[in-house]
Amino acid sequence: MLIDSHAHLTMPQFAADLDAVIDRANGCGVGEVLDIGYDRAGMDETLALADGYGSVYASLGLHPHEARNYDDGFEDELKKNIMRRKVLAVGEVGLDYYRDLSPRDIQRDVFRRQIGLALYFGKPIVVHSRQAFEDVVRILEEEGAKEVGGIVHAFSGSLEEARRVIDLGFLIGIGGPVTYRKSKLPDVVSRLPSNAFVLETDCPYLPPEPYRGKRNEPAYVRLVAEKVAGILGVTIEDIERAAEVNYRYLLHGERDIPPRIAYELKGNIYVNVTGSCTNNCRFCVRLRRSNFLYGYNLNLVTDPTVDEMVAAVRELATGDQHREIVFCGYGEPTCRLHDILAVARRLSDLGLPFRINTNGHGNLINRRNIVPELEGAVQKVSVSLNAPDRDTYMHLCRPDAGVRAFDSLIDFIRKASASALDCEVTALDCPEIDTDRCRTLVEGIPGARFRTRKFHFNTCED
């Protein structure tokens, strides 16, 4: 379902038709709205709103514009209410150097005090940052806010600033401005990992196109989701799932998400074959962070059996909405060559083509040329190259097999390209990889096609 992670429904713009606003949101698939407290007078209204509507939850805090009104009495009220059942976070707190409605030294002090409350009560933080990014990040770091995490809402910064937010353990709040014609946000969003963002409206402000100049409301978060889906080249269902899992993981503490053996993404069925890999790529998250991809937990505890893989795929393949079945995940599928060939044979009646996403080590792993065996079971191989030469490959991909891995990879590409298989070779467009040299290398191999893959910070999303 869709979730609006940042709304201000207690503002006077909603006084006349709040019930209708919430009904419209529910009708658009918005199953939850986080109403954000921002001033002293509105705390009781925010709590009453959360108590009165099942789909509305609350975050409590003092906006930097109001920092001059923070005192011990307000802090006592905040402490009294912060552990109520439907209060999920502390916020909206932070710094605003654009309007400077409160002195900056007071803003910084109040920001620190509210971070302290969030840490004490174990609540995530909803952060406001406007023309104050360096001080916001510095204070979050100094106060240890990574312990609870949070959301930097209405993010409008650069790619490097987004990276710093994510490194802090915070999520990026994406709202209406991503839809604006001259916005630079799409470039940033195109690089975000799928486990790094939530969706929001900031209503009644920042409405998406085509509602600019009008009142924003939670129902319009669907337009944000549609835009993000277009930027990332996935379906709106993929964005809904990713944003919901990210939100629930942070705000509701829902972290017991079972690993997926098969999952739907981009109109395909992906099979999570193994957690083992013969590379330890510098840009891969396999061993470094929670392996959540568009809301799916890919962190296998044990490798699935053939029967489990077949059953998982059949559970999803109930219609004609899928283009292909892909052996993928965060491990190397050809480590289990015998099993994936068995799965392909048993699922051949589905009439869908099969693809293997591989690092190209299959011949090395299995100590023979496996291409003839693949020809009899799959139609396409997508090979991750990611380096134009042996030395770069050793530096970036750090293969278990050492220096011989690159030569074996190139040999596999040559054999696959000369076979009946459709052979695509890819490279990430991250700064360390010379994609032009990779393209030149691949184009020199008859039958091979080259494709550049989008680099999403520290992930290996396909």
N, C-alpha and C positions, 0 to 999 in steps of 0.2 A: 504494500500500500504506500501511498504518498504521505509524507510527513512535512509539515511546515515547522521548521525548527526555530523560527524567530518571528513572532507576531506581537502586535500591541493592540489587542482587542479591547482594552479598557479605555482607549482614547475616545474623545467625544465624537469622532467621525463615525463610530459604530453604534452610537447610543440609540439611534432610531430603528435599526434593523439587524441587531446582532443575531437574533434567531435565524433570520433568513441567510445571513452571511455564513453561519455555521452549517446550515442545511445545504447551501450551495457547495461548500467545501466537501461535505460528506458525499454529495452527489457526484463530485468530480474525482472521488477515490481518495480524498484526504482523510485518513483515519485518525490522525493525531496532530494537534497544534500545541506548540510550546509558547505560552504567553509570557512575555518578558517584563518583569518589573523594572522600573527605571527611576522612580522617585518615592519620596517618603509618604506622600498622601495617597498614592495608588496601591500600596501594599495590600491593604484589606480588599480592594477591588479585584486585584489579581487572584488572591486566594479564593474569593467568592466565585469568581469566574471558573476556576478549576474545580471547585466543589459543585458548581451548578451544571457543568457539562462533562459528560463522560469522556469525550475525546480531547478535552483541554487539560493540559498540565501547566505547571508554573515554574518560573525561575525568578528568584528574588535578589535584588541588589540595588545599588545607587549608581545611576549614570554619571559619568564625569562632569556633565553640565551641572549636576546637583551636588557635587562633592562638597561645596561650601556648607551644605546643610547636614553633613554627616556629624553625628555626635554620639556620645555613649548611650543616649536614650534610643536612638535609631538602631544602634548596634545590638542593644538588648532585645528590641523587637525582632530584628533579623534572626538572632540566635533562637528566639522563642519559636519562630515559624519555619526555620530552615529545614527542620527534620519532619515536617508534616508529610504525609504519605504521597501527595501529588506534587511536592516541590522537588524538582529534579536537579537544579543547578543554582549556582550563585551568579547573578548577573542581571542586568547588563552593567558591567564594570569595565574600567579602562581609562584611557586618556584621549582627550580631544583638544588638539592644539590649533584647530581650524577656527573655532568660535571663541575658545577661551572664556567660557561663561563662568568658570571657577578658576581661581589662580592655579598655575601649573604645579607649584609645590604642594598645594592642598590636594590636587588631583592625584599626584603620585603617592602621597601619604595614604589617602583613602583607598586607592587601588591596592596598595600593599596590605592594608588592614583587611580588606574583603578577600584577598587571596588567602590570608591567614585563616579566615573563617572557613573558606572552602576546604583548606587542608585539614583543619580541625574536625570538620564534620564529614570529610570524605566526599565532597560534592564537586563535580566538574564546574568549570568557569566559562561563562559566556562573555567574550571580550569585545569591547568597542575600541577601535583604533582609527583615529583620523589625523593624518599628518603628524603622527607620533610613534611611528613603527619602531624606531630604534629604542626609544625609552620603554615601550610596551614589552618588547622582547627581552630587553635587559632586566626589567623588573620581574617578569615571569621566570627568567632563568635564576635570578638572585633569590627569589622567594621559593624556589623548588616546586613551581606549579606543574611540572611534568608529572609529578606523583599522582595528580588527579586528572590532568588533561582538561580538554574543553574545546570550545569552538571560537575561532576568530571570525566573527560574523561580518557580513557585508564586505567580504574581502575584495580589495581593489588594487592590490599591490603587484609587484613584478614576479617573475618566475623565481628569482633568487629569494625573494621574501616569502613566497609560498613554500619553498624548500625549507626555510628556517622555521616556519610555523609547524610543518610536518615533523621536522627533527625534534621539536619541542614536545611532540606527542599530542598536538592539537589538530583538530579538523578544520578544513576550510569551509566557510559558509558561503554558498553560491546563491545569489538572488537575481532579481530582475535585470540589473545592469549587464548581465552576460548576454542579454537579447538585444542590446542597443547597437545600432548600426556602426557607430564609431568606437565601440568598446574594444579595449585591448584584452579583456578577460578571456575571450575564446582561446587566444594563444596560450594563456596560462592553464586553462582548464584542459586543453589538449594534452598536457604533459602530466596531469595529476594521476597518481595511482588510484585505482577504483576504491581503495579502502581509506581514502583521505578526505572525503567531502561529505557534506550534508546539504540539503536544499532548504531554502528559506524565502520568505517574502519581505520581511521587515515592514509589513503593512501597518498603517495605511500609506507608507512611503515606498518609493522605488518600484513602482509598478512596471511589469515587463511590457514590451511591445505586444499588442497595439494599444495598450491602456495608459501610455505615458500622459501625464497631465490629469489623470483621474485617480480616484481612490484605489489603492491596492487592497487585496484581500486574499485569504488563504487558498481559495480555489485556484488562483492564478499560479500557484506553485507548479501546476501541471505544465504550464508554458515554459517554465524554467527547466523542468525535467526534459521536455521535448527538445529544447535547444541543446542541452548538455549531451543528450543522446546523439544528436546530429554531429556535434563536435567530435565525440569519441567514436563514432561509427558503430554504435550498438543500438539496441531497441530501447524504447522508453521503459519496458518492463525490466531490462537489465539495470537501468539507472534507478528505477524505483527500488529494486531489490538491494542494490548496493547502498544507496543512501539510507534505507530503512535499517539495514543490518549495522551500518556504521553508527547511526543514531542510537539504536537500542543497545549496542555494545557499550557506548559511552554513557548514555543517560539513564538507561534502565539496568545496566550491568548484566545484560543477557549475553553471556560468553560461552555457554555450554552448547555450542553449535556443532552437531556431528559432522565429521568429514564426509565429503561427497565423492562417490565413485563415478557417477555420471552426472553431467550438468548441462543445461541449455544456455547457450550464449551466442549472440550474433546470428541466430537462426540455425545454428549447428548443435549437434550433441557431442560433447567432449567426454572422453573417457580418461579418468585420472588413474593411470596405470601403475605408477610407482613413485615413491618418494626418494629413490636412489638415482644418483646421477654421476657420470664420469667426469664432469667438469665442476669447478667451483668458481663460476664467473663472478667477477667483481660487481657486476650490475644486477645480479640475481638475488632474490630475497629468500631463496629456499631455506637457508639456515640462519636468517637474520631477523625475521619479523613474522608476525602472524600471517599465514598464507591464505588470506582472504582475497578472492577475486570476484568482483561484482556480487558480493554477498555470499559467495560459496566458500566454505572452509575446505581447502585443498591439502591440509596438513594430515596426511595419512598416518595412522598409527601402525598399521600393517598393510602390506600390499594386498589388494583384493584378489580373490580367486577368479578363475575363468567364469564359474557359475555366477558369482556376484557381479562381475562386469556385464555379463549377458543380461542378467535380470534387471540391472539398473538401467541399461539402455532401453530394454523393452518397455519398462515402466514409463519412459518418456516418449517413446516413438509410437504414440497412439493416433497420430494424424499424418497429414502430408505437409506439415509446416517446416520441416527440416531439410536443409540442403545436403548435408554430409555428416558422417560420423568421423570424429577426429581423435586419434590416440595422442594424448597430450599430458597435461598436468605439469608439475614442477620437477619431475624426474625424467629420465631418459627411457622412452618406451622400448627401445631395442634391447635393453637389459633383460626384457622378458619376451623375446622374439617368439618363442614357441607358444606362449600364452596369447599374445595379441593375434597371431595367425589363427589360433583356435577360435578366438572371439569373432574375428572377421568371418570365418567360415560359418559359424553358428548364427550369425546375424545377416547372412547374405540374402535371406528371404525378404528382408525389409526393403530391398531395392535401392538402398542409398549407397553412394560412393564412399570409400574409406580414404582417409588421409592420415599420415603419420608425421607429427612434428618431432624432429630429431636433431641431435647435435652432430650427426654424421659419423658417429663412432661404431655403428653397428657391425661393420666387418671386423674391426679391431676387437670388439667385445666378444663376438661369437667365433672369431678365428677362422672365418671363411667369408666368401662373397655371398651376402644375404640377398642381393638384389633379385636373383631369380625366384627366391621364395616369396619376396614381397610382391613381385609381378603377379603371382597367382592369387593374391588375396586383397591387395589394395590398389587404388588407382593413382594416388598422388603422394609424393613425399615433399615436405617443406623442411629444408635443411638450414639450421642456424650457422652462419659463417662467422660474422662479427669481427673478422680480422683479415687483412689482405696478405699477411705473411706469417711465417712461423714464429718469429720473435714476438710480434704483437699478440699473436694468439696465446703464446705462453704467458705473457704478462696479464692479459685480460681474462682469459678463460681458465687458466691454471688446470690443465687436464691431468687426470690421474696417470695417464700413460706417458706423460712427458712429451719430449720433442717429436716423437713419431706420430702423435695424435693429429697434428695439422696435415701431414702428408696423407694419412689414412683418410681424413675428412675429404680432402680434395679428390682422392682416388674414388671414394664412395660417390661423390657428386658426378664424376666422370662416368662411372658405371651406371648410375641411376639415369643420367641424362641420355645415355646410349640405349636404354631399355625402353620398354613400353610404358614405363611410369611417367607421369607428368611431374617433372622435377623443378621445384621452385627453391631458390636460394635466397636467404634474407640476411640483412644486417641492421642493427639498431642505429638510429641516427643520433647517438649520444656523442658528446664532445671528443671522447677518446677514440672513436672509430672513424676511420677514413672511408666513408661510404663510396666515394668516387673510385678509389682504388679497388674496393671490394667489387663494385660493379664491373670495372674493367677486367678483373680476374674472372668473374663469372661469365661475362660475355665472350670470353675466349674459349669457353667450353661448349662445344656444339650441343644443342638441345636444352641447355640450362637457361632458366629465366631468373632475373634478379628483381627483388623487391626490397625497398627500404621500409623498416618497421619503426613506428613511433616509439621513442624512448619516454617512459613514464617514471621519471626519477629513478629510485632504486627498485625497479620491478622488471620482470621479464614477461609482461603481459603481451599477448599475441593479438 
